[in-house]
Amino acid sequence: MLTVSLIYTLGIGVLLGVFILGFFVWGLNTGAFDHSEDAKYILFRDDDDDD
């Protein structure tokens, strides 16, 4: 009984790891991480369209 639950747990862990790795590779291919340095400067932008 313990080995069956261990196999299921490891299988689900491996599937989740592959799923997350796939999303990471997809993000790299679409350029989601190209401008990661811009995130810290968002506070200093003046995007007010009130004028």
PDB file of N, CA, C and O in Angstrom:
ATOM      1  N   MET A   1       0.829  -1.197   0.000  1.00  0.00           N
ATOM      2  CA  MET A   1       0.000   0.000   0.000  1.00  0.00           C
ATOM      3  C   MET A   1       0.872   1.259   0.000  1.00  0.00           C
ATOM      4  O   MET A   1       0.563   2.232  -0.687  1.00  0.00           O
ATOM      5  N   LEU A   2       1.952   1.235   0.767  1.00  0.00           N
ATOM      6  CA  LEU A   2       2.825   2.403   0.828  1.00  0.00           C
ATOM      7  C   LEU A   2       3.537   2.633  -0.497  1.00  0.00           C
ATOM      8  O   LEU A   2       3.736   3.779  -0.900  1.00  0.00           O
ATOM      9  N   THR A   3       3.918   1.575  -1.169  1.00  0.00           N
ATOM     10  CA  THR A   3       4.648   1.741  -2.425  1.00  0.00           C
ATOM     11  C   THR A   3       3.745   2.292  -3.525  1.00  0.00           C
ATOM     12  O   THR A   3       4.207   3.044  -4.383  1.00  0.00           O
ATOM     13  N   VAL A   4       2.472   1.928  -3.509  1.00  0.00           N
ATOM     14  CA  VAL A   4       1.549   2.440  -4.518  1.00  0.00           C
ATOM     15  C   VAL A   4       1.379   3.945  -4.351  1.00  0.00           C
ATOM     16  O   VAL A   4       1.410   4.681  -5.338  1.00  0.00           O
ATOM     17  N   SER A   5       1.201   4.410  -3.124  1.00  0.00           N
ATOM     18  CA  SER A   5       1.044   5.852  -2.905  1.00  0.00           C
ATOM     19  C   SER A   5       2.353   6.583  -3.195  1.00  0.00           C
ATOM     20  O   SER A   5       2.330   7.722  -3.660  1.00  0.00           O
ATOM     21  N   LEU A   6       3.476   5.952  -2.931  1.00  0.00           N
ATOM     22  CA  LEU A   6       4.758   6.574  -3.245  1.00  0.00           C
ATOM     23  C   LEU A   6       4.941   6.708  -4.743  1.00  0.00           C
ATOM     24  O   LEU A   6       5.438   7.730  -5.215  1.00  0.00           O
ATOM     25  N   ILE A   7       4.553   5.703  -5.492  1.00  0.00           N
ATOM     26  CA  ILE A   7       4.647   5.759  -6.952  1.00  0.00           C
ATOM     27  C   ILE A   7       3.739   6.845  -7.506  1.00  0.00           C
ATOM     28  O   ILE A   7       4.144   7.586  -8.401  1.00  0.00           O
ATOM     29  N   TYR A   8       2.513   6.954  -6.990  1.00  0.00           N
ATOM     30  CA  TYR A   8       1.601   8.009  -7.424  1.00  0.00           C
ATOM     31  C   TYR A   8       2.158   9.393  -7.098  1.00  0.00           C
ATOM     32  O   TYR A   8       2.084  10.305  -7.921  1.00  0.00           O
ATOM     33  N   THR A   9       2.705   9.546  -5.919  1.00  0.00           N
ATOM     34  CA  THR A   9       3.250  10.835  -5.512  1.00  0.00           C
ATOM     35  C   THR A   9       4.437  11.229  -6.378  1.00  0.00           C
ATOM     36  O   THR A   9       4.525  12.376  -6.818  1.00  0.00           O
ATOM     37  N   LEU A  10       5.342  10.304  -6.629  1.00  0.00           N
ATOM     38  CA  LEU A  10       6.479  10.595  -7.495  1.00  0.00           C
ATOM     39  C   LEU A  10       6.040  10.868  -8.931  1.00  0.00           C
ATOM     40  O   LEU A  10       6.595  11.740  -9.600  1.00  0.00           O
ATOM     41  N   GLY A  11       5.061  10.136  -9.391  1.00  0.00           N
ATOM     42  CA  GLY A  11       4.544  10.353 -10.750  1.00  0.00           C
ATOM     43  C   GLY A  11       3.919  11.724 -10.903  1.00  0.00           C
ATOM     44  O   GLY A  11       4.153  12.409 -11.899  1.00  0.00           O
ATOM     45  N   ILE A  12       3.132  12.125  -9.933  1.00  0.00           N
ATOM     46  CA  ILE A  12       2.519  13.450  -9.983  1.00  0.00           C
ATOM     47  C   ILE A  12       3.590  14.533  -9.887  1.00  0.00           C
ATOM     48  O   ILE A  12       3.495  15.557 -10.563  1.00  0.00           O
ATOM     49  N   GLY A  13       4.597  14.319  -9.064  1.00  0.00           N
ATOM     50  CA  GLY A  13       5.689  15.282  -8.959  1.00  0.00           C
ATOM     51  C   GLY A  13       6.457  15.437 -10.256  1.00  0.00           C
ATOM     52  O   GLY A  13       6.812  16.550 -10.645  1.00  0.00           O
ATOM     53  N   VAL A  14       6.711  14.336 -10.919  1.00  0.00           N
ATOM     54  CA  VAL A  14       7.417  14.389 -12.201  1.00  0.00           C
ATOM     55  C   VAL A  14       6.564  15.088 -13.243  1.00  0.00           C
ATOM     56  O   VAL A  14       7.076  15.899 -14.014  1.00  0.00           O
ATOM     57  N   LEU A  15       5.276  14.791 -13.282  1.00  0.00           N
ATOM     58  CA  LEU A  15       4.381  15.452 -14.239  1.00  0.00           C
ATOM     59  C   LEU A  15       4.308  16.953 -13.993  1.00  0.00           C
ATOM     60  O   LEU A  15       4.323  17.737 -14.942  1.00  0.00           O
ATOM     61  N   LEU A  16       4.231  17.357 -12.739  1.00  0.00           N
ATOM     62  CA  LEU A  16       4.208  18.787 -12.428  1.00  0.00           C
ATOM     63  C   LEU A  16       5.526  19.450 -12.821  1.00  0.00           C
ATOM     64  O   LEU A  16       5.530  20.569 -13.333  1.00  0.00           O
ATOM     65  N   GLY A  17       6.629  18.772 -12.586  1.00  0.00           N
ATOM     66  CA  GLY A  17       7.925  19.314 -12.973  1.00  0.00           C
ATOM     67  C   GLY A  17       8.041  19.506 -14.478  1.00  0.00           C
ATOM     68  O   GLY A  17       8.551  20.527 -14.937  1.00  0.00           O
ATOM     69  N   VAL A  18       7.577  18.539 -15.239  1.00  0.00           N
ATOM     70  CA  VAL A  18       7.610  18.642 -16.698  1.00  0.00           C
ATOM     71  C   VAL A  18       6.687  19.763 -17.166  1.00  0.00           C
ATOM     72  O   VAL A  18       7.027  20.504 -18.088  1.00  0.00           O
ATOM     73  N   PHE A  19       5.528  19.888 -16.538  1.00  0.00           N
ATOM     74  CA  PHE A  19       4.574  20.932 -16.873  1.00  0.00           C
ATOM     75  C   PHE A  19       5.172  22.322 -16.618  1.00  0.00           C
ATOM     76  O   PHE A  19       5.055  23.208 -17.464  1.00  0.00           O
ATOM     77  N   ILE A  20       5.802  22.512 -15.475  1.00  0.00           N
ATOM     78  CA  ILE A  20       6.408  23.800 -15.130  1.00  0.00           C
ATOM     79  C   ILE A  20       7.600  24.093 -16.038  1.00  0.00           C
ATOM     80  O   ILE A  20       7.784  25.229 -16.475  1.00  0.00           O
ATOM     81  N   LEU A  21       8.400  23.084 -16.321  1.00  0.00           N
ATOM     82  CA  LEU A  21       9.526  23.262 -17.237  1.00  0.00           C
ATOM     83  C   LEU A  21       9.036  23.653 -18.631  1.00  0.00           C
ATOM     84  O   LEU A  21       9.650  24.489 -19.295  1.00  0.00           O
ATOM     85  N   GLY A  22       7.949  23.058 -19.065  1.00  0.00           N
ATOM     86  CA  GLY A  22       7.369  23.418 -20.363  1.00  0.00           C
ATOM     87  C   GLY A  22       6.916  24.867 -20.404  1.00  0.00           C
ATOM     88  O   GLY A  22       7.127  25.555 -21.402  1.00  0.00           O
ATOM     89  N   PHE A  23       6.290  25.340 -19.317  1.00  0.00           N
ATOM     90  CA  PHE A  23       5.887  26.743 -19.268  1.00  0.00           C
ATOM     91  C   PHE A  23       7.095  27.668 -19.246  1.00  0.00           C
ATOM     92  O   PHE A  23       7.056  28.740 -19.849  1.00  0.00           O
ATOM     93  N   PHE A  24       8.154  27.281 -18.572  1.00  0.00           N
ATOM     94  CA  PHE A  24       9.367  28.093 -18.535  1.00  0.00           C
ATOM     95  C   PHE A  24       9.997  28.189 -19.922  1.00  0.00           C
ATOM     96  O   PHE A  24      10.397  29.275 -20.344  1.00  0.00           O
ATOM     97  N   VAL A  25      10.087  27.083 -20.626  1.00  0.00           N
ATOM     98  CA  VAL A  25      10.657  27.090 -21.978  1.00  0.00           C
ATOM     99  C   VAL A  25       9.767  27.896 -22.914  1.00  0.00           C
ATOM    100  O   VAL A  25      10.272  28.617 -23.774  1.00  0.00           O
ATOM    101  N   TRP A  26       8.455  27.786 -22.760  1.00  0.00           N
ATOM    102  CA  TRP A  26       7.524  28.581 -23.566  1.00  0.00           C
ATOM    103  C   TRP A  26       7.740  30.073 -23.303  1.00  0.00           C
ATOM    104  O   TRP A  26       7.721  30.876 -24.236  1.00  0.00           O
ATOM    105  N   GLY A  27       7.942  30.442 -22.048  1.00  0.00           N
ATOM    106  CA  GLY A  27       8.204  31.836 -21.714  1.00  0.00           C
ATOM    107  C   GLY A  27       9.505  32.334 -22.304  1.00  0.00           C
ATOM    108  O   GLY A  27       9.586  33.478 -22.750  1.00  0.00           O
ATOM    109  N   LEU A  28      10.516  31.497 -22.314  1.00  0.00           N
ATOM    110  CA  LEU A  28      11.779  31.885 -22.945  1.00  0.00           C
ATOM    111  C   LEU A  28      11.614  32.088 -24.445  1.00  0.00           C
ATOM    112  O   LEU A  28      12.173  33.026 -25.013  1.00  0.00           O
ATOM    113  N   ASN A  29      10.851  31.214 -25.082  1.00  0.00           N
ATOM    114  CA  ASN A  29      10.670  31.308 -26.532  1.00  0.00           C
ATOM    115  C   ASN A  29       9.821  32.502 -26.938  1.00  0.00           C
ATOM    116  O   ASN A  29      10.020  33.055 -28.020  1.00  0.00           O
ATOM    117  N   THR A  30       8.877  32.912 -26.095  1.00  0.00           N
ATOM    118  CA  THR A  30       8.013  34.045 -26.443  1.00  0.00           C
ATOM    119  C   THR A  30       8.598  35.373 -26.007  1.00  0.00           C
ATOM    120  O   THR A  30       8.021  36.420 -26.300  1.00  0.00           O
ATOM    121  N   GLY A  31       9.726  35.360 -25.315  1.00  0.00           N
ATOM    122  CA  GLY A  31      10.368  36.597 -24.919  1.00  0.00           C
ATOM    123  C   GLY A  31       9.805  37.202 -23.646  1.00  0.00           C
ATOM    124  O   GLY A  31       9.913  38.413 -23.452  1.00  0.00           O
ATOM    125  N   ALA A  32       9.222  36.422 -22.794  1.00  0.00           N
ATOM    126  CA  ALA A  32       8.618  36.932 -21.569  1.00  0.00           C
ATOM    127  C   ALA A  32       9.660  37.454 -20.587  1.00  0.00           C
ATOM    128  O   ALA A  32       9.324  38.256 -19.715  1.00  0.00           O
ATOM    129  N   PHE A  33      10.897  37.031 -20.700  1.00  0.00           N
ATOM    130  CA  PHE A  33      11.933  37.432 -19.765  1.00  0.00           C
ATOM    131  C   PHE A  33      12.937  38.402 -20.380  1.00  0.00           C
ATOM    132  O   PHE A  33      14.013  38.609 -19.819  1.00  0.00           O
ATOM    133  N   ASP A  34      12.607  38.990 -21.509  1.00  0.00           N
ATOM    134  CA  ASP A  34      13.540  39.878 -22.189  1.00  0.00           C
ATOM    135  C   ASP A  34      13.759  41.192 -21.437  1.00  0.00           C
ATOM    136  O   ASP A  34      14.877  41.705 -21.400  1.00  0.00           O
ATOM    137  N   HIS A  35      12.713  41.728 -20.847  1.00  0.00           N
ATOM    138  CA  HIS A  35      12.793  43.029 -20.192  1.00  0.00           C
ATOM    139  C   HIS A  35      12.559  42.896 -18.693  1.00  0.00           C
ATOM    140  O   HIS A  35      11.758  43.639 -18.127  1.00  0.00           O
ATOM    141  N   SER A  36      13.228  41.985 -18.060  1.00  0.00           N
ATOM    142  CA  SER A  36      13.015  41.759 -16.633  1.00  0.00           C
ATOM    143  C   SER A  36      13.585  42.882 -15.779  1.00  0.00           C
ATOM    144  O   SER A  36      13.145  43.067 -14.644  1.00  0.00           O
ATOM    145  N   GLU A  37      14.554  43.636 -16.294  1.00  0.00           N
ATOM    146  CA  GLU A  37      15.134  44.743 -15.535  1.00  0.00           C
ATOM    147  C   GLU A  37      14.188  45.942 -15.473  1.00  0.00           C
ATOM    148  O   GLU A  37      14.335  46.785 -14.588  1.00  0.00           O
ATOM    149  N   ASP A  38      13.229  46.040 -16.381  1.00  0.00           N
ATOM    150  CA  ASP A  38      12.306  47.171 -16.395  1.00  0.00           C
ATOM    151  C   ASP A  38      11.329  47.149 -15.234  1.00  0.00           C
ATOM    152  O   ASP A  38      10.751  48.184 -14.903  1.00  0.00           O
ATOM    153  N   ALA A  39      11.131  46.014 -14.617  1.00  0.00           N
ATOM    154  CA  ALA A  39      10.136  45.900 -13.549  1.00  0.00           C
ATOM    155  C   ALA A  39      10.459  46.790 -12.353  1.00  0.00           C
ATOM    156  O   ALA A  39       9.549  47.296 -11.698  1.00  0.00           O
ATOM    157  N   LYS A  40      11.727  46.985 -12.066  1.00  0.00           N
ATOM    158  CA  LYS A  40      12.080  47.800 -10.907  1.00  0.00           C
ATOM    159  C   LYS A  40      11.957  49.297 -11.178  1.00  0.00           C
ATOM    160  O   LYS A  40      12.014  50.094 -10.241  1.00  0.00           O
ATOM    161  N   TYR A  41      11.792  49.694 -12.431  1.00  0.00           N
ATOM    162  CA  TYR A  41      11.671  51.102 -12.769  1.00  0.00           C
ATOM    163  C   TYR A  41      10.230  51.537 -13.020  1.00  0.00           C
ATOM    164  O   TYR A  41       9.991  52.698 -13.352  1.00  0.00           O
ATOM    165  N   ILE A  42       9.272  50.636 -12.870  1.00  0.00           N
ATOM    166  CA  ILE A  42       7.874  50.966 -13.129  1.00  0.00           C
ATOM    167  C   ILE A  42       7.379  52.059 -12.185  1.00  0.00           C
ATOM    168  O   ILE A  42       6.570  52.898 -12.583  1.00  0.00           O
ATOM    169  N   LEU A  43       7.848  52.058 -10.958  1.00  0.00           N
ATOM    170  CA  LEU A  43       7.433  53.082  -9.996  1.00  0.00           C
ATOM    171  C   LEU A  43       7.808  54.487 -10.444  1.00  0.00           C
ATOM    172  O   LEU A  43       7.108  55.443 -10.109  1.00  0.00           O
ATOM    173  N   PHE A  44       8.885  54.632 -11.188  1.00  0.00           N
ATOM    174  CA  PHE A  44       9.392  55.945 -11.557  1.00  0.00           C
ATOM    175  C   PHE A  44       8.836  56.461 -12.879  1.00  0.00           C
ATOM    176  O   PHE A  44       9.172  57.573 -13.286  1.00  0.00           O
ATOM    177  N   ARG A  45       8.008  55.696 -13.549  1.00  0.00           N
ATOM    178  CA  ARG A  45       7.442  56.138 -14.819  1.00  0.00           C
ATOM    179  C   ARG A  45       6.326  57.138 -14.581  1.00  0.00           C
ATOM    180  O   ARG A  45       5.576  57.028 -13.611  1.00  0.00           O
ATOM    181  N   ASP A  46       6.221  58.093 -15.453  1.00  0.00           N
ATOM    182  CA  ASP A  46       5.166  59.093 -15.366  1.00  0.00           C
ATOM    183  C   ASP A  46       4.184  58.830 -16.510  1.00  0.00           C
ATOM    184  O   ASP A  46       4.325  59.373 -17.606  1.00  0.00           O
ATOM    185  N   ASP A  47       3.198  57.995 -16.235  1.00  0.00           N
ATOM    186  CA  ASP A  47       2.221  57.616 -17.243  1.00  0.00           C
ATOM    187  C   ASP A  47       0.885  58.320 -17.060  1.00  0.00           C
ATOM    188  O   ASP A  47      -0.146  57.817 -17.506  1.00  0.00           O
ATOM    189  N   ASP A  48       0.892  59.484 -16.407  1.00  0.00           N
ATOM    190  CA  ASP A  48      -0.359  60.224 -16.209  1.00  0.00           C
ATOM    191  C   ASP A  48      -0.796  60.856 -17.518  1.00  0.00           C
ATOM    192  O   ASP A  48      -0.029  61.564 -18.171  1.00  0.00           O
ATOM    193  N   ASP A  49      -2.030  60.590 -17.889  1.00  0.00           N
ATOM    194  CA  ASP A  49      -2.602  61.180 -19.112  1.00  0.00           C
ATOM    195  C   ASP A  49      -3.581  62.298 -18.765  1.00  0.00           C
ATOM    196  O   ASP A  49      -4.536  62.539 -19.503  1.00  0.00           O
ATOM    197  N   ASP A  50      -3.345  62.981 -17.642  1.00  0.00           N
ATOM    198  CA  ASP A  50      -4.275  64.001 -17.172  1.00  0.00           C
ATOM    199  C   ASP A  50      -4.052  65.357 -17.822  1.00  0.00           C
ATOM    200  O   ASP A  50      -4.919  66.225 -17.716  1.00  0.00           O
ATOM    201  N   ASP A  51      -2.900  65.577 -18.507  1.00  0.00           N
ATOM    202  CA  ASP A  51      -2.656  66.912 -19.030  1.00  0.00           C
ATOM    203  C   ASP A  51      -3.398  67.191 -20.283  1.00  0.00           C
ATOM    204  O   ASP A  51      -3.285  68.284 -20.837  1.00  0.00           O
TER     205      ASP A  51
END
